[in-house]
Amino acid sequence: MLTTNEFFVSLSGPDDDFVQLIDSNTGEIVSFKKVNIWIDGTVLVINDPRVLNDQVIYRTRGNEFYVNTVVFSSKRVYITAFGAKSSYNDDQRAFIQHAFDICSELGLKLVFPSGHFLIKSFNSSSENILELRSGLDVEFEDYSVIKLDAYFDDSAFVLFSGLTADSSPLYNISFKGKGIIDFGGDVSKMRSLYLNRVGFEGGNCTNVLIDGLYWTNGDLRNCIAVGKGNSGGNVTIRNCTFDNLTTGTKEINHDHSTIYGNVDFLSVHNNVFIGNRLMSLIGCACEIHSSHSSFDNNKVYDYTRMNFVASYDYERKDITNISITNNIAEITNTVVYFWSNVNSLISNVLISGNNVRQKHIEGETQNYNGHQGLLSILNKGGKYERIIAKGNSCHILYTIGDHLRYAADIFAGVDVLEISDNNFSGHSLGFLLDKEESDLLGSYSFVKISGNSFTSLYKLVTLNAEKVTHSLISDNSASLETNNLTDLIEINSNAIQSTTIRNNTYLNNKPSVEFTPSSAFKADSTNNAKYILSLIDTPVPTINANDYDFIIPYFSNDHKRVGAMYTIQPSYPFQELFFHAVTFGKGGSANVDFKVDNIAPYTFPANNLLKSNIIVEM
């Protein structure tokens, strides 16, 4: 049986309409059919440039044309058919680019088999290594590896570029499978200066799917960057692993975002982000600069932050409808940062169901170890509307300073802000709504801070604003650091309207009254169970330094002073015992009786010193 080179180059064998040959590159048996039209139905002419540029799928034999019948059957072709081979020494870039060009034009799926495909050259004189094409569909089989060589050491590059020389828009690009993209970070780093080193640049790309790839071993600015200005859209990144993508030093590679998303309808889900010490100082898992975008069900480890949500007037300007939900992370600093630039707007953001642990890096300064809250809203001249953070859990494992333990810091006015039903462990400074340094105070409307719980607290809310309207601080609970804290809620503003503070509960970790039940309450007479009744000073909200010219604080009927603590703690569990507690503050009811079974009643006297009394019904 003839080879493809013998039949098409040496012109050996008969000039049949249908032939079976041995592929000179792969050794496989392939079939070719004589044709006179291109895949789109247009007639082929002598020296047709489309065929001359191909010579893999469409071939010339003298003045006649043949096509590989794969275009009529499986529509799959291996990269090896274009001359690429597994090699640790030889550059495969030209073969891969040729395959990209032809397969995208003919609508074929390009398959990388198991193997090691080395790249050590650029595409012409640009920073691009491989250029994407519309309709490019690439599949990576198990153990297929694209590896960058030391040739790219201390050089800027874009491995897969959607910003081509003619800047034309690209559509319908798919990278799927179990392949490995190895950026050669062991031999290729930023060494002299910060460089634009990017894995996949989808600047002008629309309808992109990146699914299942393992991106690793790089010293990059971005692994995947999509969108440029207002170009591009509808990008899905899923089931990928991003591992060890900063291998240089913090002095040179000072800013990294694994995914930079500047396309509307961005979906990033079910990915794993694995950082390192450098990434925990400079790395963001995913930046979101676009509308209708989601970051869901991802796992993020050893990054400095999980998300950075930003709007710029030279990009999408106003961005809306963003969800960040159900992620698991272990990071250094605040979970989600917001940055709305001048003349820009961020609106309709949901942060929900995330489980995050935060740990500062020992030996590093506050330049890298910052606030460790759930969210931080920065004042950069833009606007914020409808930001909701609900049902998240955050746990500080280690901090370099207690002054950084904010659950959230809001430095810009927000129209509709809800922070509710979150659990905070170690965030003892609560929520800060204030200005940054010389900035002007912001205005807040429809703020709801409700249902949050804290394991330890010195302050619940500090709100300094130009104006506060239609806001609610209620039903939060916390365990206090000491039993004599004041000003847990502090509001200072020139205009406060329709603002309510009520039903916040503060627990004391140091109970001061103990009662021992009678034997009737013991499951066994040998048990020494006791029931602990706690007393605590009731922190009273401070509003404009207690000058109520601008507001009359709301105190519910059962709390003469908002935030009284009430609890009873059995040190031995008895399922048959049930308790109900009611608090009374300053000016509350008269003496309250408490008794356990037949023991003589204990009387709490009325309290004029803002200590909470407790009645326990059994």
C-alpha positions in Angstrom: 0.0 0.0 0.0 1.3 3.4 -1.0 2.0 6.2 1.5 0.5 9.6 1.3 3.8 11.1 0.3 4.3 8.5 -2.5 0.8 9.1 -3.9 0.5 12.9 -3.6 4.2 14.0 -3.8 5.9 11.4 -5.9 2.7 10.8 -7.9 3.1 7.0 -7.6 0.2 4.6 -8.3 -3.0 4.9 -10.4 -5.0 8.0 -10.5 -8.2 6.4 -8.9 -11.2 8.3 -7.7 -11.0 6.6 -4.3 -7.7 5.4 -2.6 -6.6 4.0 0.7 -3.1 5.0 1.8 -0.7 4.8 4.7 -0.4 8.3 6.4 3.3 9.3 6.1 3.0 11.1 9.5 1.0 8.7 11.6 1.4 5.3 9.9 -2.4 4.9 10.0 -4.5 3.8 7.0 -6.5 6.8 5.6 -8.9 7.1 2.7 -9.0 9.9 0.1 -11.7 10.7 -2.4 -11.2 12.7 -5.6 -13.2 16.0 -5.5 -13.6 19.2 -7.4 -15.3 21.4 -4.8 -14.3 22.8 -1.4 -16.2 21.9 1.7 -18.5 24.9 1.3 -19.5 23.8 -2.2 -17.4 26.3 -4.1 -15.4 25.0 -7.1 -11.7 24.3 -6.7 -9.4 25.8 -9.3 -5.8 25.0 -10.3 -3.4 26.1 -7.5 -6.3 26.8 -5.3 -4.8 28.6 -2.3 -7.1 26.9 0.2 -5.8 23.5 -0.8 -2.2 24.6 -1.1 -2.4 26.0 2.5 -3.8 22.7 3.7 -2.1 19.6 2.1 -3.3 17.4 5.0 -7.0 17.1 4.7 -7.3 18.5 1.1 -4.4 17.4 -1.1 -3.3 18.0 -4.6 -2.1 15.4 -7.0 -0.9 17.2 -10.1 -3.9 19.3 -11.1 -6.4 17.1 -9.3 -7.8 17.4 -5.8 -8.4 14.8 -3.1 -10.0 15.1 0.3 -9.6 12.9 3.4 -13.0 11.2 3.9 -12.8 12.0 7.6 -14.7 15.2 6.7 -17.6 13.0 5.8 -17.5 10.6 8.7 -16.1 11.1 12.2 -15.0 14.7 11.6 -12.1 14.0 14.1 -8.5 14.4 13.2 -5.4 13.9 15.3 -2.7 16.6 15.6 -0.2 14.0 14.4 -1.8 14.0 11.0 -0.4 17.5 10.6 3.1 16.4 11.3 3.2 17.1 15.1 4.8 14.5 17.3 5.5 13.8 20.9 9.0 15.3 21.6 11.0 16.7 24.4 13.4 18.5 22.0 11.7 19.5 18.8 9.4 22.5 18.4 5.8 21.6 17.5 4.4 25.1 17.3 4.1 25.4 13.4 2.3 22.0 13.1 -0.1 22.9 15.9 -0.9 26.3 14.3 -1.4 24.7 10.9 -3.9 22.2 12.5 -5.7 25.1 14.2 -6.1 26.9 10.8 -7.3 23.9 8.8 -9.5 22.2 11.4 -11.3 25.4 12.2 -12.0 26.2 8.6 -13.2 22.6 7.8 -15.2 22.1 10.9 -13.1 19.3 12.3 -12.5 18.3 15.9 -8.7 18.5 16.5 -7.5 15.8 18.9 -4.3 15.8 21.0 -3.3 12.2 21.8 -1.3 11.2 24.8 2.1 12.7 24.3 4.4 15.7 25.1 4.2 18.5 22.5 7.0 21.0 23.1 6.7 24.6 22.0 9.7 26.9 21.7 9.0 29.7 19.2 6.7 32.6 18.6 4.2 33.2 15.8 6.1 35.6 13.6 7.3 38.6 15.6 4.4 39.1 18.0 4.0 38.0 21.6 1.5 35.4 20.4 2.5 31.8 20.3 -0.6 30.2 18.8 -3.5 32.1 17.3 -7.1 31.0 17.8 -9.6 30.7 15.0 -13.4 30.8 14.8 -14.9 27.4 14.9 -11.8 25.8 16.6 -12.8 22.7 18.5 -9.9 21.0 20.4 -10.1 17.8 22.4 -7.3 16.6 24.7 -7.0 12.9 25.5 -5.5 11.7 28.8 -1.9 12.5 29.3 -1.6 14.9 26.4 0.7 17.7 27.4 1.5 21.1 25.7 4.8 22.3 27.3 6.6 25.6 26.9 10.3 25.6 26.7 13.0 27.8 28.4 12.9 29.8 25.2 10.2 32.0 26.9 12.3 32.7 30.0 11.9 36.4 31.1 9.7 37.1 28.0 6.1 38.2 27.5 3.9 35.8 25.7 0.3 34.7 25.0 0.1 31.0 24.5 -3.4 30.9 22.9 -4.3 34.3 21.5 -7.8 35.5 20.4 -6.3 38.9 19.6 -5.1 38.4 16.1 -3.2 40.8 13.9 -6.4 42.0 12.1 -8.4 42.2 15.4 -11.3 40.4 13.8 -13.9 38.9 16.2 -13.8 35.2 16.8 -16.7 32.8 17.5 -17.3 29.3 18.8 -14.1 28.0 20.3 -13.9 24.9 22.5 -11.0 23.4 24.5 -12.1 20.2 26.3 -10.6 17.1 27.8 -7.9 15.9 30.2 -5.0 17.7 28.8 -2.2 19.5 30.6 -0.9 22.9 29.8 2.5 23.2 31.3 4.0 26.8 31.2 7.5 25.6 32.0 7.6 27.7 35.2 10.6 25.7 36.4 12.8 27.1 33.6 10.7 30.1 32.5 9.9 33.0 34.9 9.6 36.8 35.1 13.1 37.7 36.2 13.8 41.3 35.3 10.4 43.0 35.2 6.6 42.4 35.4 5.5 41.0 32.0 2.3 40.2 30.2 2.4 36.4 30.3 -1.0 34.9 29.6 -2.2 31.3 28.9 -5.4 31.9 27.0 -6.3 35.4 25.8 -9.9 35.5 24.5 -10.0 39.2 23.8 -12.3 39.2 20.8 -13.8 35.7 21.4 -17.5 35.0 21.8 -19.0 31.6 22.7 -16.0 30.0 24.3 -15.9 26.7 26.3 -12.8 25.7 28.4 -13.6 22.4 30.1 -11.5 20.0 32.1 -7.9 21.1 31.4 -5.1 21.2 34.0 -3.1 24.5 33.8 0.1 24.4 35.7 3.7 25.4 36.4 3.8 29.0 35.3 4.9 32.5 36.3 1.9 34.3 34.8 0.0 37.5 34.9 -3.2 35.7 33.9 -3.9 32.1 33.1 -7.2 32.9 31.2 -8.1 36.5 30.2 -11.3 37.0 28.2 -12.7 40.2 26.8 -11.1 43.4 25.7 -13.0 46.7 26.0 -16.6 45.7 24.9 -15.5 42.8 22.8 -16.3 39.1 23.4 -19.0 37.3 25.4 -20.5 34.1 26.6 -17.5 32.3 28.1 -17.7 29.1 30.2 -14.7 27.9 32.3 -15.5 24.7 34.1 -14.0 21.5 35.6 -10.4 22.9 35.3 -7.6 22.8 37.7 -5.2 25.8 38.1 -2.1 24.8 40.0 1.1 26.6 40.9 0.8 29.5 38.4 3.2 31.9 40.1 6.7 30.5 40.4 8.7 33.8 40.6 9.1 36.4 43.3 6.7 39.0 44.8 9.2 41.8 43.9 8.8 41.0 40.1 5.4 39.2 39.8 3.4 41.6 42.0 -0.1 41.0 40.6 -1.8 37.9 39.3 -5.4 37.0 38.5 -5.8 33.4 37.3 -9.0 34.3 35.5 -9.6 37.9 34.2 -13.3 38.0 33.1 -14.3 41.0 31.0 -17.1 39.4 29.0 -20.8 39.4 29.6 -22.2 36.0 30.5 -19.1 34.7 32.1 -19.6 31.4 33.9 -16.8 30.0 36.1 -17.8 26.9 38.0 -16.6 23.6 39.4 -12.9 24.5 39.1 -10.0 24.0 41.6 -7.5 26.8 42.2 -4.3 25.7 44.0 -1.9 28.4 44.9 1.4 28.6 46.8 3.1 31.1 49.1 3.5 33.7 46.4 -0.1 33.3 45.2 -1.3 33.8 48.8 0.4 37.2 48.7 -0.5 38.5 45.2 -3.1 36.2 43.6 -6.8 36.6 42.9 -8.7 33.5 41.7 -11.1 35.3 39.4 -11.7 39.0 38.5 -15.2 39.8 37.3 -15.6 42.9 35.1 -18.8 42.1 33.4 -22.6 41.5 33.7 -24.6 38.3 34.0 -21.5 36.6 35.4 -21.2 33.8 38.0 -18.4 32.2 40.1 -20.0 29.1 41.6 -19.0 25.8 43.2 -15.2 26.4 43.0 -12.5 25.5 45.4 -9.8 28.0 46.1 -6.6 27.4 48.2 -3.7 29.6 49.1 -4.7 32.8 47.2 -4.8 36.3 48.7 -8.4 36.8 47.7 -11.1 34.9 45.9 -12.8 37.6 43.8 -12.3 41.1 42.6 -15.4 42.7 41.1 -14.6 45.8 39.1 -16.2 48.2 36.7 -14.3 50.7 34.6 -15.6 53.2 32.1 -13.1 52.0 29.5 -14.4 48.4 29.8 -18.0 47.5 30.4 -18.6 50.6 32.5 -21.9 49.5 34.3 -22.0 45.9 35.3 -24.9 44.0 36.9 -26.3 40.6 37.8 -23.3 38.8 39.4 -23.4 35.8 41.6 -20.6 34.4 43.8 -22.1 31.3 45.4 -21.3 28.0 47.1 -17.5 28.2 46.9 -15.0 26.8 49.3 -11.8 28.8 49.9 -8.8 29.1 52.2 -7.3 32.6 51.5 -5.2 35.3 53.1 -7.4 38.4 53.0 -11.0 39.6 52.3 -13.1 37.2 50.2 -14.6 39.7 47.7 -13.3 43.2 46.8 -15.5 45.7 44.9 -14.0 48.5 42.8 -16.4 50.8 40.9 -14.4 53.4 39.0 -15.5 57.0 38.2 -18.7 57.1 36.0 -19.2 53.4 36.6 -21.8 51.3 38.5 -21.8 47.8 40.1 -25.3 46.5 40.9 -27.3 43.3 41.7 -24.6 41.2 43.3 -25.3 38.1 45.3 -22.6 36.5 47.6 -24.1 33.4 49.1 -23.3 30.0 50.6 -19.6 30.5 50.5 -17.4 28.7 53.2 -14.1 30.5 53.7 -11.1 30.3 56.0 -8.7 33.2 56.3 -5.1 33.0 57.3 -2.4 35.7 57.2 1.1 34.7 56.1 3.6 34.7 58.9 6.6 36.9 58.3 4.8 39.3 55.9 3.7 42.9 56.6 0.3 44.5 56.2 1.2 45.3 52.6 0.2 41.7 52.0 -1.8 40.8 55.1 -4.9 43.1 55.0 -8.4 43.0 56.2 -10.0 39.5 56.5 -13.7 40.2 55.9 -16.4 38.8 53.7 -16.5 41.8 51.5 -14.8 45.2 51.0 -16.4 48.0 49.0 -13.9 50.6 47.9 -14.6 54.2 47.1 -13.1 54.8 43.6 -15.6 57.3 42.4 -18.3 55.0 41.1 -21.7 53.8 42.4 -23.0 50.6 44.1 -26.5 49.3 44.2 -28.2 46.2 45.5 -25.3 44.2 47.1 -26.4 41.1 49.0 -24.2 38.9 51.2 -26.2 36.1 52.7 -25.6 32.7 54.3 -21.8 32.7 54.2 -19.4 31.4 56.8 -16.0 33.0 57.4 -13.4 31.8 59.9 -10.1 33.6 60.7 -7.4 31.1 61.5 -4.6 33.5 62.0 -4.2 37.3 61.8 -1.1 39.6 62.3 -3.2 42.2 64.0 -6.6 42.4 65.8 -7.2 45.8 64.0 -7.8 43.8 60.8 -10.7 41.6 62.1 -13.6 43.3 60.2 -16.4 41.2 58.9 -16.9 43.7 56.2 -15.5 47.2 55.4 -17.6 49.5 53.3 -15.9 52.7 52.2 -18.5 53.9 49.7 -22.2 54.7 49.8 -24.5 51.9 48.8 -28.1 52.0 47.7 -29.6 48.7 49.1 -27.0 46.7 51.0 -27.9 43.4 52.8 -25.6 41.5 55.0 -27.6 38.8 56.7 -27.5 35.2 58.1 -23.8 34.9 57.9 -21.5 33.2 60.5 -18.3 34.9 61.5 -15.5 33.3 63.6 -12.8 35.7 64.8 -14.2 38.9 63.1 -14.4 40.8 66.4 -14.7 44.3 64.9 -17.9 43.6 63.1 -19.1 45.7 60.2 -17.4 49.0 59.3 -19.2 51.6 57.1 -17.0 54.6 56.9 -14.7 56.6 54.7 -11.1 56.0 53.6 -8.7 58.7 54.8 -9.6 62.0 53.2 -12.6 60.7 51.2 -16.1 62.2 51.8 -18.6 60.2 53.8 -21.0 58.1 51.8 -24.8 57.9 52.0 -26.6 54.6 52.7 -30.2 53.6 52.1 -32.0 50.4 52.7 -29.2 48.8 54.6 -30.1 45.5 56.3 -27.7 43.9 58.8 -29.6 41.0 60.3 -29.3 37.5 61.6 -25.5 37.4 61.6 -23.7 35.5 64.3 -20.2 36.1 65.8 -18.1 33.8 68.0 -16.3 36.8 69.5 -17.1 40.5 69.3 -15.9 44.0 70.5 -18.1 45.9 68.0 -21.1 45.0 65.9 -21.6 48.0 63.7 -19.7 51.2 63.2 -21.5 53.5 60.7 -20.3 56.9 59.9 -22.2 58.4 57.0 -23.5 61.6 55.4 -27.0 60.1 55.4 -28.7 56.9 56.6 -32.2 56.1 55.5 -34.5 53.0 55.8 -32.1 50.8 57.5 -32.3 47.9 59.9 -29.8 46.4 62.4 -31.6 43.4 64.0 -31.4 39.9 65.3 -27.7 39.6 65.3 -26.0 37.5 68.0 -22.5 37.5 69.4 -20.4 36.2 72.1 -18.7 39.2 73.7 -15.1 39.5 74.7 -15.9 41.0 78.1 -19.1 41.7 80.0 -18.7 45.5 80.2 -18.5 46.5 76.5 -20.3 49.7 75.4 -21.1 51.2 72.0 -21.4 47.9 70.2 -23.6 49.7 67.7 -22.4 53.2 66.8 -24.0 55.4 64.2 -22.9 59.0 63.4 -24.7 60.9 60.6 -26.1 64.3 59.8 -29.3 62.8 58.6 -30.9 59.6 59.9 -34.4 58.6 58.8 -36.5 55.4 59.3 -33.7 53.5 60.9 -34.4 50.7 63.4 -32.1 48.8 65.8 -33.7 45.9 67.7 -33.4 42.4 69.0 -29.7 42.0 68.9 -28.5 39.3 71.3 -25.1 39.4 73.1 -23.8 36.3 75.0 -21.3 36.3 77.8 -18.7 33.6 77.9 -18.2 34.1 81.7 -21.4 33.1 83.6 -21.7 34.7 87.0 -24.6 32.8 88.6 -24.9 29.1 89.2 -27.8 26.9 90.4 -27.7 23.2 91.3 -31.0 21.4 90.6 -32.6 19.0 93.0 -32.4 15.2 92.6 -35.8 15.3 90.8 -34.0 16.9 87.9 -31.1 14.4 87.9 -31.2 11.4 85.6 -29.1 9.7 88.2 -28.5 10.7 91.8 -24.7 10.4 91.2 -24.7 13.1 88.6 -23.5 16.5 89.5 -25.2 18.5 86.8 -25.6 22.2 87.2 -27.4 24.9 85.3 -25.6 28.2 84.7 -27.4 31.5 84.5 -25.4 34.4 83.0 -25.6 38.1 83.6 -24.1 40.7 81.3 -24.1 44.5 81.0 -26.4 45.5 78.2 -24.6 47.4 75.5 -26.7 50.4 74.4 -26.4 51.7 70.8 -24.7 55.0 70.5 -26.3 57.3 67.9 -24.7 60.7 67.3 -23.0 60.5 70.7 -26.5 60.0 72.3 -27.7 63.3 70.8 -31.1 62.2 69.4 -31.9 65.4 67.6 -31.8 63.5 64.3 -33.3 60.1 65.4 -35.3 58.4 68.0 -33.9 54.9 68.5 -36.5 52.1 68.4 -36.5 49.8 71.4 -38.9 46.9 71.3 -41.3 46.3 74.1 -39.4 43.3 75.6 -36.0 45.1 75.3 -35.9 48.4 77.2 -32.3 48.5 76.0 -31.5 46.8 72.7 -29.2 43.8 72.7 -29.6 42.2 76.1 -28.1 38.8 76.6 -30.1 35.9 77.9 -29.1 32.2 78.1 -29.1 29.3 80.4 -26.5 26.6 79.8 -26.8 23.1 81.2 -23.4 21.5 81.7 -24.9 18.1 81.6 -27.6 17.4 78.9 -31.1 16.5 80.0 -33.4 16.1 77.1 -36.5 16.4 79.3 -35.6 20.0 80.4 -36.8 23.0 78.4 -36.1 26.6 79.1 -37.5 29.9 78.0 -35.8 33.2 78.8 -37.0 36.8 78.7 -34.8 39.9 79.3 -35.5 43.1 81.1 -33.3 46.1 81.0 -33.1 49.5 82.8 -36.5 50.6 83.9 -37.9 47.1 83.3 -40.1 45.0 85.5 -39.8 44.6 89.2 -38.2 41.7 91.0 -38.0 38.4 89.0 -38.2 35.0 90.7 -36.2 32.0 89.6 -36.4 28.5 91.0 -35.4 25.0 90.2 -37.9 22.3 91.3 -38.4 22.6 95.1 -35.3 24.7 95.9 -36.1 28.0 97.5 -36.7 30.7 94.9 -33.9 33.1 94.0 -34.9 36.7 93.4 -33.3 39.0 90.9 -33.8 42.6 92.0 -34.8 45.2 89.6 -31.8 46.6 87.8 -31.1 50.2 87.2 -27.5 49.7 86.0 -28.4 48.4 82.6 -27.7 44.8 83.6 -30.1 42.2 82.0 -32.3 40.2 84.3 -33.4 36.8 83.3 -36.5 34.8 84.0 -36.3 31.1 83.2 -39.5 29.1 82.8 -39.2 25.3 83.2 
